[in-house]
Amino acid sequence: MCTLVLAGCANVQFYAQAVTGQASILFARQDVQTLIDAPDTDPTLVRQLQLVSRLLRFAEDELRLPVDGRYRSYVELDGVPVWNVVAAQELAVQALPRCYPLVGCAVYRGYFTRRAAEREAARLSVEHDLHLYPVTAYSTLGWFDDPILSSFVYYEEAVLADLIFHELAHSVVYIPGDSGFNESFAGFVGNEGAMRWLAATGGDVAAYQERLEFARAYAQFLSDWRGRLADLFSEPIPDAAKRQLKAELFAAMLEDYRRDRERLGGGRYDAAMATPFNNARLALVATYEDSKRDFARLFVEVGKDWPAFYEAVAALPKVQRGRVADPPSEGS
């Protein structure tokens, strides 16, 4: 039966592994306070768990984010929790949409084991460019009490703060099927929250702002090249010519990065650029910085009052959400 309805079979397999994988994480949870109090817990882990506890208090008290039972437990993993698979047509920059009940469509599909992700990639590879990559953190959007994972608990303070605030923000406002809007909103909350945390605790705000500027410049660089690729694919020329020019464009992108390396982080993204690009990988690129600036303006308009800001964001009509979140050239 599965050979006759391969897509349906693949969907059944996907949801089966998703249920099993999520359950395995939930059953492996350990109470954070118990770990902190245990004399045999690694001191570095204790410090990081205590940091997360302080971040959660800050999120509740200062950012007015609902924490509830999230990040009150810890799971030790062997690697990362999820592997994402992105697929795109050979001559298109748009990712194959992967849709889910309740949460809508996204540009990726996540698997709890690399083996399962590789099977999906092999299934799609006949007609698509594929990109498979590890994910260190994800949100269940409040459906479960998300635990702290070993895959991200050791992040440096500013990055960990940004991640925690970002993921908590998804449970405040989340529009099914509107990834651009959701990620822009959570991205603004994460960035702004992390800078406020650093300012409140004597951290290096300037260094973090510089990190964000480099990330913005690199994302825009990739988005610009994605636009050039889209222009190529729209040209009325034979597919064979498009394939040749596609390869030349990716080579030119790498040379352009090398020439502009200092502006693009001074080597911060060398490892990323050393991994070959294809349409699927470039389909993940999204420049949400203009959208984040829109959210920043809205934040100022409501007097930098977090509850009022969340209410205003949730009330944005659909047409305005599109103007806020659509990246200039287009996909954490």
N, C-alpha and C positions, 0 to 999 in steps of 0.2 A: 504493500500500500504506500509506503514512504517513497518508493521509487517513482510512483505515479504523481505524487503531490509533494515534490521535494521541498518547496518553500514551506508548505504546511508542516511537514515533518521537522524541518529546521526550526520552525517557530516552537513546536512542542519541545524539542530538545533544548532550545534556548531557555524557555520558561522553567523547565525541569531543573536545569543546572543553576538558574538564578535562585529558585526557591531553596535548593540544597546548599548553595554557596552562602546565601544570606543566613540561613539557619545555622550553618557551621560557625559563622562569626558570632552570632548572638549567643549560642551555647558555650562559646569559649570565653565569654566576658568574665573579668575579675573586677571586684569592687575596688575603686581607686583608693579610697581611704584605708581599706584593709592592706593594700599593697604598700602604701606610704608608711603605715604603722609596723609592718613586718620587718624584723631585724635583718632578714636575709635578702631583702630587695636591693638591687644594685643602686648605689647612691646617686648615680647619674640619672637613672630612671626616676628615682624619687624626686629629684630636683625638677625634672621636666613635668612630672605629674602635678607637682605643687604649682608650677608655672601655669599649667592649663587651668587649675582650680582658680588661680588669681585672675586669669583671663576671662573665665566664665563669670566671676563676680563683676568684673569691669563691664562685660557685655550686658549684664542685667542692669547694673546700677547706672552706668554712663551712656551706653548705646541703646538701652531699653529693648534689648533683644530677648526673646523668650528662650530660656535654656531648658527649663523643666528637667527631664532626666537625661538629657543628652550629655555625652562626654563625662559621665560619672563612673564609667567602667573602662577597662583596658583589655585589649586583645593582643597577644604576642603572635605575630604571623611569621611564616617562613617565606619571606619575600613581600610581594605587594598583594593587595586584596583583589584587584581587578585588572584584566587586560582588555583594552578597547580595540575594536576592529573598525576601520574606516575604509569604504570602497568608493571609487569614482570611475566613471567611464574613461577609456583610454584617451579620448579627445574632448574632455569636458572638465571644468574645474569644480563643478558642483558635486558634493558628496551624495551618495545614494542615501535617501532618507530612511531611517529606521524608526518605526513607530511603535508605541506602547500604549496600553490602556491607561487612562487617567492622566498621564503626564505628557501625552502627545508625541511628536516626532523629534528626533535628534539626528546628528550627522554620524553617530557611532553606535555600536552595539557592544555592551560590556559582558565579559565572561570571567568567572571566578577562578579559572585555571588557564594557564597558558596553552595547554594542550587543546582545550575546547576552543580557544580563540584561534589557534592555528588551523583547526579543522574548518572553522567558518571561513577563514582567510583562503584556505585551499578550495573550498566550494565556490567562492566568488572570483577566484583569480583567473579563471578562463576568460572572462570578458571585462575584467576591471583592473585598475591599478589598486593596490592594497597597501594599507599602513596599519601595523599592529604596534601598540605601545602600552607601557605599564602605567597604571593609575595608583597613586599612593593614598588618595583620600576621595571619598564620595559621600553624598548625603542621601538619606532615604526620605527627605522632605517631611520629616516628622512622623512618618508611619511607624518607625521604631526609634528607640533611644540609641542613637548612634554612639558607638564606643570610640575612645582614643585608640588609634592603631599604632603598632610599632613601626609601620612604614612612614609615619610622619612625626611621631612624638619627639624625635631628636632634632627637628628643624631648629634653626637659630630663632631667637626670640621674636624678631619682627615678622619673619615669614610665618611662624607658627601662629602669631596673633592674627595676621591677615587671613590665614586659612580658616581658623576657628570662627572669626567674625563673618567671613564670606559664607561658610556653610550654614551658620545659624540664620543668616539673612534669607536664605532660600525658604525657610519655614515661615517667614513673615509675608513675603510676596512671591508668588510663583504662578506664571501664566502658562498653562499647558500648551506645548507646541511652539513657544516663542523663546527659543534659546538665546537669541540676541538680547532681548529685553531682560531676561532673567540673569544672564551672566553680567550684563552691564550694571544692573542694579546691585547684585551681590558683590561685584568687583569694586564698585564705589564704596559700599559699606565696609568691605574688607580693607581697602587702602586707607580710607579716612579713619576707620577705627584703629588701625595699626599705628598711624601717625599720632593719634590722640593718646594711645597707650604709651608710646615712646615719650611723648611730651610729659605725660603725667608721672612717668617712672624715671625720668632723667636719661632716657635713651638717645641715640644719635639719630634725630629726625632727618637731618641733612643727608646723611649717608643713605637712609632709606628712600628719601625723595630722589636721590641720584639713581638708585637701583630702579625705581619706577620709571624714570626718564629713559634709561637705557632700554628697559623692556618695551616702552612705547615706541621708541625709535626702531627697534628690531621688528616689532609687529608691523609697523607701517612699511618697513623695507620689504618684508615678505608679502604684504598685501599688495604693494605696488607691482611686484613681480607676478603675483597671481593675476592681477589685472592685465598685464602684458600677455600672459598665457591665454586668458579668456579672449583677448583681441585676436590672437593667432587662430584659435579654434573657430572663430566666427568668419575667418577669411574664406572666400570662394575659391579654394585651391584643393588639389587632390589630397586625400588622407595620407598618402605616402610622404608628400611634402610636409604636411603638418607634423608627422612623426619625426622627421629629420630636424625640422625647425624647433620642435619641442625639446629635443635633446640639446640643441645648441643654446636655447634659452636657459635651460638649467645650468649649463656650463658657464654661461655669461653671468648668471645670478651669483654663482660662487666667486667669480673673479670680481664682481662688483662688491661683494661683501669684503673680500680681502683688501680692496682699495679703501673702503670706508670703515675698516675694522675698529678704529679708535672711537669714532662717533657711535658705533653700534656696540659699545660695551667694552672695548679694549681687550677683546679675547674672551669675554664672558660667554659668547655663543659659538666658540670654535668647535666644540664637540658636537653641537647640534648641526652645524653646517657640514661637518665631516660625514654625517649620515646621509646617504643619497636621498634626493627628493623625487617624488612623483606626484601625480595629480591628487591622489588620496591624501598624502601628507600635507600638500599645500591647501587642500580643502578645509583643513582645520584652522587655517589662519583667519583670524578676525581682528580687525582694529576697532575696538569698542571705546577708544579713548574719547572720541567726540561725544559719544553717548554718555560716558562717565561725566564729562563736563556739563552736559545737560542736567544730569542728576545733581551735580554740585551746585548749579544755579538754582535748582528747585529747593535744595537744602537751605540755601541762603534766603530764598523767598519766604520760607516758612519759619524764619528766625533761628535756623540751626537747631530746631526742636525735633528730636528723633521721632517721637510718636506722631507728631503732625506730619513729618516727612513720609513716614511709612503709610499713613492714611492717604496722603496726596498721591503717592506712587500707585497705590492700589486703586485709586479712583480715576487714573488716567484712562481716557477712552481709547478704544482699539486703534483708531486712526492716529492718535497722538503717540501711542506706544510705538507704532511703526516708525514715526519720525524720530523718536528718541533713540531707538535701539538699532536701526539699520546701519551697519558699518559702511563707510564711504566707498570701499571698493571690494568688497569681497568679490571662522568658525572656530590650559588651567589648566 
